[in-house]
Amino acid sequence: MKSIFSYKTAGLVFLAFLWSCDQKNDGVISPIDPEKIPQVILFDDEEAGEEEDSDETSFKLTLLDKIDPEGKELGGKIIPLTANVTVNFKVTDIEGFSKISDYILSAEGSYEKDECNDEDVAATFNTSTGEGTVVFPAGAEEVEINFELNDKLFDDMIVNKDDRSFKVQITGITGGNGVVVANKDLEFEHKVLDDDVIFAEWELDTKKDLKSFQNLFGSLHEDIAGLKENEIKGIKFQFGLNQLEIEVELEEEEENDCGEMENKTIEIEAEYDDLTDDKKEGDIKFIVEVEDEAGYVEEVEYEGSFKISGEILTITLSVDGVEKTLTLKLD
């Protein structure tokens, strides 16, 4: 399985070290007041990928977990800012295109005001220099910067061998008065995914392959095995940058937390262990983590091969001695 570096984990180890001791020459250890440890703004994720014809991508800035003053969260928690700061960032290391303005058209900022509503925040972006700013508001746990992309630049009908990407770096903050700082050593990378290979959204032919799908994935969720075709609106496979997301959308509706009616869904997330990502056929291996009622997590490994012909993806998978072939159509 791939080893994924965690910004927050590294930061917590560093801050725990600072908090635990301030060692003097004579060996005396003095505790550091947690309130005096600055708030650290950093990227929430290190990378993301969008398909060639996507017209947007985004990255999030978050706050490093701090010691919970109430002692309820032993691993720490995010303590929101008490005053607005402005984060400065810059797009760098462009690959596969000549000018930033050829691909990135504009930028907007927002944060989650509550579970059902987002609030816009002030953001700027210079498409010539790649420099931008976004306000990180008081009370927010994270802020999202959304780039509008030129969806025609990379959209073609061929398998591309060259990288197409850009990186974003935090260059500093305005405000904060030393109480809030930015981690400028980390970066975020956006990658263009070639949708002429496996990176796309595919829909399962449920009339033909529902039973095979249930044989492969029925053990992961108790409701999958007993589903009938007329209960299913669709089953989609989204092959992303680092993981596969499978969504079973049901005909039955339910009210969500925001009071809106929507179709019920069953979701499966899997992390790639191996994937041929530069050809129309190849190998695939992924792992799904399943948690039982006692909280024990088991890894279920799927392995197989795939072939793309036109808009049809044929994928053969095996798990626990079961091998089935599924037919999916480009959505």
C-alpha positions in Angstrom: 0.0 0.0 0.0 1.2 3.5 -0.7 2.6 5.4 2.2 0.8 8.8 2.5 2.6 11.6 4.3 0.4 13.5 6.7 1.0 17.2 7.2 -1.0 17.2 10.4 0.8 14.2 11.8 4.3 15.7 11.2 3.1 19.1 12.6 1.7 17.5 15.8 4.9 15.6 16.5 6.8 18.9 16.1 4.5 20.9 18.3 4.3 18.2 20.9 8.1 18.3 21.1 8.0 22.1 21.6 5.3 21.9 24.2 6.8 19.1 26.2 10.1 20.7 26.9 12.3 23.7 26.7 15.6 22.3 27.7 18.2 24.5 29.3 21.9 24.0 29.4 21.7 22.6 33.0 19.2 19.9 32.0 16.2 21.6 33.6 12.9 21.0 31.6 10.4 23.8 31.6 6.9 23.4 30.2 5.7 25.7 27.5 2.3 27.3 27.9 0.0 25.8 25.2 -1.7 29.2 24.8 1.6 30.6 23.6 2.1 28.1 20.8 1.1 29.9 17.6 -1.7 28.9 15.3 -0.3 27.3 12.1 -2.0 27.5 8.7 -1.2 24.8 6.2 -2.6 22.8 3.3 -5.2 20.3 4.2 -4.0 17.8 1.5 -0.8 17.6 -0.5 -2.3 16.8 -3.9 -5.5 16.4 -6.0 -6.4 15.4 -9.5 -9.1 16.4 -11.9 -9.9 15.1 -15.4 -8.9 16.8 -18.6 -12.2 18.4 -19.2 -12.8 19.7 -15.6 -13.5 23.4 -15.4 -12.4 23.7 -11.7 -10.2 22.5 -9.0 -9.7 23.5 -5.4 -7.4 23.2 -2.4 -8.1 23.9 1.3 -6.1 25.6 3.9 -6.7 24.5 7.5 -5.3 25.0 11.0 -3.0 22.6 12.7 -4.5 20.7 15.6 -3.7 22.2 19.0 -3.9 20.8 22.5 -7.6 20.6 23.5 -7.9 23.0 26.5 -10.8 20.9 27.8 -8.8 17.6 27.5 -11.6 15.8 25.6 -9.6 15.3 22.4 -6.3 13.6 23.3 -5.0 14.0 19.8 -5.7 17.7 19.8 -8.3 19.6 17.8 -8.6 22.7 15.6 -9.0 25.9 17.6 -10.5 28.6 15.2 -8.9 31.9 14.8 -10.1 34.9 16.9 -9.4 37.4 14.1 -9.2 37.4 10.3 -5.8 36.9 8.6 -5.0 37.1 4.9 -3.0 34.2 3.4 -0.7 34.8 0.5 -0.1 32.0 -2.0 1.5 31.5 -5.4 1.1 29.0 -8.3 4.5 27.6 -9.3 6.1 24.7 -11.3 3.6 24.6 -14.2 4.0 21.5 -16.4 2.4 20.9 -19.8 1.3 24.5 -20.5 3.2 27.7 -21.2 1.5 30.4 -19.2 -0.6 30.2 -16.0 -3.3 32.2 -17.7 -3.7 29.5 -20.3 -5.1 27.1 -17.7 -6.1 29.0 -14.6 -8.7 31.7 -15.3 -9.7 33.0 -11.8 -9.9 32.1 -8.1 -12.6 32.4 -5.4 -12.6 31.7 -1.7 -15.2 30.3 0.7 -15.6 28.5 4.0 -18.2 26.3 5.6 -20.4 28.6 7.7 -22.5 25.7 9.0 -23.4 22.2 7.8 -25.7 23.5 5.1 -24.2 26.8 4.0 -21.0 28.1 2.6 -19.9 31.8 2.9 -17.7 33.6 0.3 -14.5 35.3 1.5 -12.3 37.9 -0.2 -9.8 36.4 -2.6 -7.5 37.7 -5.4 -5.5 36.1 -8.1 -3.1 37.4 -10.7 -3.1 35.1 -13.7 0.1 36.6 -15.0 2.3 36.2 -11.8 0.4 33.3 -10.2 0.2 35.3 -6.9 -3.0 35.3 -4.9 -4.5 36.0 -1.5 -7.5 34.7 0.5 -9.0 35.8 3.8 -9.0 33.1 6.5 -11.9 34.3 8.7 -12.2 34.2 12.4 -14.3 31.2 13.6 -13.6 29.1 10.6 -11.7 25.8 10.7 -10.7 25.9 7.1 -11.0 27.9 3.9 -11.2 26.7 0.3 -9.7 28.3 -2.8 -11.5 27.3 -6.0 -9.7 27.8 -9.3 -11.7 28.2 -12.5 -9.9 26.2 -15.2 -9.9 26.3 -19.0 -11.6 23.0 -19.7 -10.6 23.0 -23.4 -6.9 23.2 -22.9 -6.1 19.5 -22.3 -9.3 17.9 -23.5 -8.3 15.5 -26.3 -8.9 12.0 -27.5 -5.4 10.6 -27.1 -3.4 9.0 -24.3 -0.9 11.6 -23.0 2.5 10.6 -21.7 3.7 14.0 -20.4 2.8 15.4 -17.0 0.4 18.3 -16.8 0.3 19.9 -13.4 0.9 22.9 -11.2 1.9 23.5 -7.6 0.7 26.0 -5.0 2.9 27.4 -2.2 2.0 29.5 0.8 4.2 32.5 0.7 3.1 34.2 4.0 0.3 35.8 5.9 -0.8 39.4 6.5 -2.0 39.9 10.1 -1.7 37.4 12.9 0.9 39.4 14.9 3.0 36.3 15.5 0.0 34.5 17.1 -0.8 33.0 13.6 1.9 31.8 11.3 2.0 29.9 8.0 3.9 26.7 7.1 5.7 27.8 4.0 7.7 24.5 3.6 4.8 22.5 2.3 3.0 22.6 -1.1 -0.1 21.4 -2.9 0.0 19.9 -6.3 -2.8 19.7 -8.9 -2.5 17.0 -11.5 -4.4 16.7 -14.7 -5.9 13.2 -15.0 -6.0 11.6 -18.5 -9.6 10.5 -19.1 -8.6 8.6 -22.1 -7.3 5.9 -19.8 -9.0 4.7 -16.6 -9.4 8.1 -14.9 -13.0 8.8 -15.4 -16.5 8.0 -14.0 -18.0 4.8 -15.3 -21.4 3.3 -14.8 -22.1 -0.4 -14.2 -24.5 -2.3 -16.5 -26.8 -3.5 -13.7 -29.0 -5.4 -16.1 -26.0 -7.6 -17.0 -23.7 -7.5 -14.0 -25.6 -6.7 -10.8 -25.2 -10.3 -9.4 -21.5 -10.2 -10.2 -21.1 -6.9 -8.5 -22.9 -8.2 -5.4 -20.7 -11.3 -5.3 -17.6 -9.0 -5.3 -18.7 -6.3 -3.0 -21.7 -7.7 -1.0 -19.5 -8.5 2.0 -18.5 -4.9 2.4 -21.9 -3.6 3.2 -24.9 -5.5 4.6 -27.4 -3.8 2.2 -25.6 -4.5 -1.1 -26.1 -8.2 -1.2 -29.9 -8.1 -1.0 -30.6 -5.3 -3.4 -32.9 -5.8 -6.4 -32.4 -4.1 -9.8 -35.6 -2.0 -9.5 -34.3 -0.6 -6.2 -31.1 0.8 -7.8 -30.9 4.1 -9.7 -27.3 3.5 -10.7 -23.9 2.2 -9.7 -20.9 4.4 -10.5 -17.2 3.8 -10.3 -15.1 7.0 -10.1 -11.4 6.3 -10.6 -9.6 9.3 -9.1 -6.0 10.2 -8.5 -5.3 8.0 -5.4 -8.5 6.1 -4.8 -11.5 4.5 -6.3 -15.0 5.6 -5.2 -18.0 3.4 -5.8 -21.4 4.9 -5.3 -24.6 2.8 -5.3 -27.5 5.3 -5.7 -30.9 3.9 -4.6 -34.4 4.8 -5.9 -35.5 5.4 -2.3 -35.2 8.9 -1.1 -34.5 10.4 2.4 -34.3 13.8 4.0 -30.7 15.0 4.6 -29.5 17.1 7.5 -30.3 20.3 5.6 -34.0 19.3 5.1 -33.7 18.4 1.4 -34.8 15.2 -0.1 -32.2 13.1 -1.9 -31.6 9.5 -3.1 -30.1 7.2 -0.5 -26.5 6.1 -1.4 -24.1 3.4 -0.3 -20.5 4.4 -0.7 -17.3 2.4 -0.9 -13.8 4.0 -0.9 -10.7 2.1 -1.9 -7.1 3.0 -2.0 -5.0 1.9 -5.0 -2.1 -0.5 -4.3 -1.3 -0.8 -8.0 -2.8 0.8 -11.1 -1.8 1.0 -14.8 -2.5 4.7 -15.4 -1.0 5.3 -18.8 -2.6 2.7 -21.0 -6.0 1.5 -22.1 -5.5 -1.9 -20.5 -3.5 -3.1 -17.5 -3.5 -4.2 -13.9 -5.4 -2.9 -10.9 -5.1 -3.7 -7.2 -6.9 -1.8 -4.4 -7.7 -2.1 -0.8 -11.0 -1.4 1.1 -10.9 -0.9 4.9 -14.0 -2.4 6.6 -14.8 -1.6 10.2 -16.9 -4.1 12.3 -19.2 -3.2 15.2 -16.4 -3.6 17.7 -14.3 -1.0 15.8 -11.8 -3.6 14.4 -10.6 -2.6 10.9 -10.0 -5.3 8.3 -8.3 -4.7 4.9 -10.0 -6.4 1.9 -7.8 -6.6 -1.1 -9.1 -6.7 -4.7 -6.8 -7.6 -7.6 -7.4 -7.9 -11.3 -7.1 -6.4 -14.8 -9.0 -4.0 -17.1 -9.4 -3.1 -20.7 -11.0 0.0 -22.3 -12.6 -0.3 -25.8 -14.2 2.9 -26.9 -16.5 4.0 -24.1 -16.7 0.5 -22.5 -14.5 -0.5 -19.5 -14.3 -4.3 -18.9 -12.8 -5.1 -15.5 -12.1 -8.5 -14.0 -11.6 -8.6 -10.2 -10.9 -11.3 -7.7 -11.4 -11.3 -3.9 -11.4 -14.1 -1.4 -11.5 -16.7 -4.1 -14.3 -15.1 -6.1 -13.5 -13.8 -9.6 -16.0 -11.8 -11.7 -16.0 -9.6 -14.8 -17.9 -6.3 -14.8 -18.9 -4.2 -17.8 -19.0 -0.4 -17.3 -19.9 2.4 -19.7 -18.3 5.9 -19.7 -20.7 8.2 -17.8 
